[in-house]
């Protein structure tokens, strides 16, 4: 019986690898269930930020898009600053509020988070966030929504109305700044709070509020993999 079970788990792991999923050390060590591609998740959701939701007990990243981080600002054509990260989160809330959401799993990332294409009321959420200018097409990993991005750029919607730093560059910049002051360049803050063991990335809205005090159990981490393997979980941004 054990050999049959082991073969089944191995078969699913191989299938996932062929589908482009990357499950590595921390995810496997934490016993994250392997959700096969094309599996459907459905139900009411909680919006985490402009490209992440929580559904059926799973944290789901919208495949092929990258929304501004909470706390990130963009500019209008006249140079005025606006909170594009908050606006993206609110846009996703508006699209999903009091609606049942369905997500078709595409793969898992190396932390075990689901990558999916999701819809609500017949609207493709991934595509709509791009079309409305509340996210960029994440072309480093997927070219699914390049056409939708071109529409938003032409109409100067959302992040395209003025100068804006793409979310991936924003994160890189925040990491570089925090790493220069962190021990051994390990810029992730592991905090001990009433909600448990929570880690904060340098672009987290609460990053600067976390006072590092080893005698109170706080820890620095070099990667999300390290933090998750040690039992910390990511901060909820909403």
N, C-alpha and C positions, 0 to 999 in steps of 0.2 A: 504493500500500500504506500509505504514511504517513497519507494522508487518511482511509482506512478505520479505521486504529488510533485516530487522533485522535477520529473520530466515536464510536467504541466507548467510549473513556474518557469523553468528554463526556456521552454518553447515560447511562452509569452514574452519573456525578456528579449529573446532573439528577434521576435516579430517587432517589438518596440524599437530595437536598435535599427532594424531595417527601415522602419518608418521615420527615422530621424530623431528619436528620443535619446536623451543622454542621461541615463541614471548612473550615478557614481557613488563612491564611498558614503557620504553623509546621508543621502536619501535611502540607500539600501540598509545602512546601519540603523536608521530610525524606523525601519519596518514600514515604509510608505507603500501602500498597495499599488500594484501596477495596473493602471487603467488603460485598456487597449484603445488604439486609434479607432475612431468612428463611434465610440461609446457615447451615449447621450446622457447628459446631466440636465435635470429640469427642476424648477421650483421657484419660490420667491428668493430674492437675493439680498445681499448687503453690498453696497458699493464701497470699495476701499479707496480707490482713486480713479483717475480718468481712464485707466486701462486695466483695472483689476477689480474683480468681484469675488464674493464668497457665495457659493451655491452648493447645496446638498453636502455641506461639511467640507467642501474643497475650495481652496483658494485658486481662482482661475484667472490667468492672464489672457487678455484678448490677443489672439494671434495676429501678427503682421502689423501691429500699431504700437506707437510709443507716445504717450500723452505727457504733457508738461508735469513735472513733479509739484506736489503741493508746496507752496512757498516760492515757486518759481514765478518770475515776472517776465512779461513780454512788453512790446511797445506798439503804440498805435502809429499810424502814418505821420501824425504830427509830433511824435516823440514822447507822448504821455505813457507812463507805466500803467499796466493793468495786470491783475492777478490771473494769469492764464492757467496756472495749475488748479486754482480753486474753481475757475470757470469750467475747466474740463471735467472735474469731478461733478459739478452741479449739472452739467449737460448729460452725463451718463445717468445720474439720478433721475432726471426728467424723462429720459428715454425708457427707464425701467420701473418707475414708481407704480406700485400696486399692479404690476404686470408679472405674469409667469414668464420666466426666461428659460430658453432651451439652449444648451451648449453642446456642440459636436466636438469631441476631443480630437485634437490633431496629434499631440505628443505630450511628453512631460519634459520639463527642463531638468538640469542636473540636481536641483534641490527638491524635485518631486512635485513642483507646481504644475498644474494643468495648463496647457496651451490649447485654446479652443476658439472656434467661431461661434458666436452667440447671437441669438435673435430674441426679440420681444414684440409681440403683436405683428409678426411678419416682417419686422424691420431688422436688417443685419446690423447689429450694434457696432461691430468692427468697422464696417464700411461707413456707417453714418457718422461715427466720431471723426473719421478722416474727411468726409465730404463737408462736414460743418466747420472744419478748420480747428477742431479741438484736439487733434493728434497728428503726428507725422507718420507716414508709411515707414515701417521699420525695415528698410531695404537691405540692411546688413544680413537679416535673417529670412526675409520674405518679400516678394514683389507682388503680393496679392492685390494691394490697394494703390498702386502707382497711378492708375487712371483716376481714381477718386481724389487723390491728392492734387493732381493736375487741375481738376475742376475747382477745388477750394483755393488753390494758388491763383488761378485766373480771376476768380471772383473776389480775391483779397479777404477771405473769411478767416476769422479766428487768428491763429498764429501767423497767418499770411498778410495781415493788414499792415504790418510794420516789421521792424527788425526783431528777430526772436532767435534764441540759441536752441537748437534741437535738444531734446531731453537727454540724449546720450552724451552730448558734449557738456551739457550742464552738470550731469552727474560726474563726468570725468574731471571737470574743473573743481567741483566741491571736494571730490576725493583727494585731488592733488593738494589743495589748500589744507585740508585736515591732516593728511598724512605727514606733512612737513612738521607738524607739532606733536604728532602721536608717537609713542614708543615704537621704535623699529618700523615706523611707517604703517603700523596696524591701526587704521583709522575708525574701525567700527566700535561703537560703545555698547558694552553689555551692561544693562542697568537692572537692579533688583527693585521691583515696585510691588504695589499691592496687587497688580495684575499678574505677577509672576516674573520670570526671567525674560526680559525684553531686550532685543538689540536694536540699535539705531544706526542707520547709514548716515554719512555726512550730509546728505540732502534732506534728511528727516526734519520736519518743522520743529521738533523738540530736541534736536541734536545738541544745540548750544546750552540747553537747560540741564542736561545731564552732567552732574558734577562727578568726576571720577574719583572714587575713594575705595581703594582695595580692601580696607578694613571693614567696609560695608558690603563687600561681595561684588563690587563692580569689576568688570574685566574688559580688556582691549582684545579685539579679534582682527586678524588679518584678512579674513574672508567670511562670506556668509556661510560657506561650507563648515568652517571651523566653529562658528557660533551655533549653528544648528546641531552639529555633532556633539557639542557640549551641553545641549539641552535648552538653549535660548531660542526664542521665537521672534519673528519680525514684528516691529511696532505696527499697530493698526493706525492708519493715517486718518481715520474718520470713525 
